[in-house]
Amino acid sequence: MKTNRFVVMLMVFSYLLSLIAIPYLPDEVAIHWNLAGEADGYSSKWFGAFILPLAMTWCLLLMALLPKMDPEKANDEKFKGSYNMLINVFALFFIAFHVITLAYNLGFPVDVGLFVPIGVGVLFIVLGNYMPKFKRNYFVGIRTPWTLESETVWDKTHRIGRKVFVLMGFALMLTVFIEGIWNFILFLAITLGGVLYLFVKSYLYFREEQRKV
């Protein structure tokens, strides 16, 4: 699988945005925000302007290379389109966060703390909708000892995983209405709860399959 031209264009666009913004950024820029959405970590403007484009480049290159190292290469081609779409979504997420970060440091009234639950929620919803299309592999999807052992368990887990991830996505977006530490606690509870449920569910599917043998 190869990263498509759309993703390459987004990566180039992210670097161009940084170069355009550099002359207008203050010498110190915010690169980290606390649970209240307040900036609490700073760096030089050059580091701050390029950290997200560099992180985006690294992550997307890794996503493009991982399929080449997958023992289940025969399955990779079966969901190539879905995987490339997933890469596109991650690229758009990085670009959106990059634009919001630059806008904040340029003095525009943007709420960075609002982006995280909404952005991650959208990622979960998109990922959930593509889950049933993922075939058994070692780098993307719900990878438990039992899904990797059985194609049937993989398929069943990912079909229910679609519903769970979509529900998690909407629930994460609703956390924007909760302030303070409880926002973070609920965010973690939703994420870990959904992951734990699917982990246990994959085991139960495996046990059910073993009983039929």
N, C-alpha and C positions, 0 to 999 in steps of 0.2 A: 504494500500500500504506500502511496506517495501523497505528500501534502499537496493540495490543489493550489491553483493560481490565486484563488480568492484569499486563501490564508497568507500566501506570500505577499499579496498586495496589502493586507491588513498589517502585517509585520512592518513592511516598509513605511506604511502610513503612520504607524506608532512612532517610529524614529523621526519622521519628518515633523510630526506634531511637537516632539521634544525639542528639536532644533529651532522650530519657529517660536516656541514658548521661552526658550532660554534667556533671550535679552530682556524679557519682561518679568521674569521670576525674581523674587528676593534672594539674597545670598544664602539664606537658610529656608528650607521648605519642609512642610510636614509630610511624613511618610508613614505615620502610625497614629491610630485613633483609639481612645479608650471606649468602654462600654456605653458611655454617655454620648459618644460621637464627637468628643473633644480631642483635638490634636495633642498627643503627648510624646511624640518622637520626631526628631528633626535630623536633617542631614544637609550637606552642601547641595546647591541647586543642580549641579551636574549629575551627582549621584541620584538625587531624587527624581530628576527628569528622565533618566534612562533605566532606572531599576526595573520598572514594569515592562518596558519593551524587551529588556534582556531576559527577564524571567519568562515572558511570553515566548521568546525565541527558543529558550532552553526547553520549556515544557512541550511545545509543539514539535520540535525536532525529536524529542524523546518519544512522543506519541507516534511519530512517523516511523521511527526505527524499531520500536518494540515488536511489531508484527514479524519482522525479519528474524527475530530470535525465538518466536513462539513454536513449541514442538507440534502444535496443532495447525500447521500452516495450511493444510488442505481446507480447513474450515474458514480461514481468514477471507478468502475470496467470496464466500457465501454471504458475508455481511459487509463487504468493502464499502458500499454506498452509505450504509448506516454509520459506519465508523468514520468515514470522511465528513459526514454531516455533524457528528459529535465533535470532531476537531474544529469545524467551522464555528460551532456554538461556543466552545472554549475560547477561540480566538476573539469572538465578539464580546465575550465576558471580559477578557483582558483589556480590549480596546475601550469598553465602556468605563471600566474602573480607572484606566489611564486618563481618559478625558475628564472624569469627575475629579481625580486627584489634581490634575493640572489646573482645572477651573477653580478648585478650592484655593490653591496656592497663588493663583492670579487675582484673588480677591472676590470672585463671584460667590453669591450666597447659595452654596450647595450643601446638602446634608449628606456627608460621606457615610455616617452611621446608618442612614436609611437605605443605602445601596446594598449593603452586605446581605441582610435577610431577603430582600427582594431579588437581588442578583442570584444568590445561591438557590432561592426558591424556584426561580425560572430554570436554572440548571437542572435541578432535581426533576422538574416536570418534563423537560425535554428528554433527559436521560431515561426517565421512566417510560415514556412513549416509544423509545427505540429499543428498550430492553428485550422484548420478545423476538426481535430480529437478530440479536447477538447469538452466534453459534459458539459452542464450547471452545474456549481458548484460555490462555494463561495470563492475559494482560488487561482485559476489560470485562466488566460484568460482575455478577455475584459469584465470586470464586471462594467456595468452601471445599473442604475435603470431599464432600458428598456430591456437589455439582460437578467437580472435576472428574469424579469417578464414574458418573453415569450421565449419559446424554438425556435420558428421560427425566432425571432429577433436575438437570440443568434447565431443560425446557419448562418444567412445571414451576420451578422457583422463579424463573424470569417472567413467566406469565403473571404470577401474583406480585412479583417485584414491580411490574408496571403500575399496578394500583397503589402499592405501598409508597413508591417514590413520588407519584403524582400527589397523593394525599399529604406526604411529608412536605412537598414543595409549597402547596397552598398554606399548610400550617405554619411553615417558616415565614412566609410573607406576612401572615397575620401577627407575628411577634413584633412587628413595627409599632403596634398599638400599646405595647407594654414597655415601661420605662425602667431604667436602672438594672440592677444585677439580675432581676427576675427575667428580663429579656434574654440574657445570656444563658441562664439556667434552663429556661424553656427551649431555647435554641438547641442546647446540648441534649436535653431530654428527648426532643422530637427526633433528632438525628440518630442518637445512640439507640433509642427505642425501636426505630424502624429497622436499623441494621441488625439488632439483636433478634428481632422477630423473624427476619428473613434467614438468619443463620440457623435458628431453631427449626424453622419451617423446612429448610433444605434437609436437615437431619431427619425430620419426620417423614418426608417424602422418600428418603433413602431407606428408612426402616420399612416403610410400606412396600417398597419395591422388593426388598430382601425377603419379606414374608411371602411374596408371590412366587419366588423361585423354588 
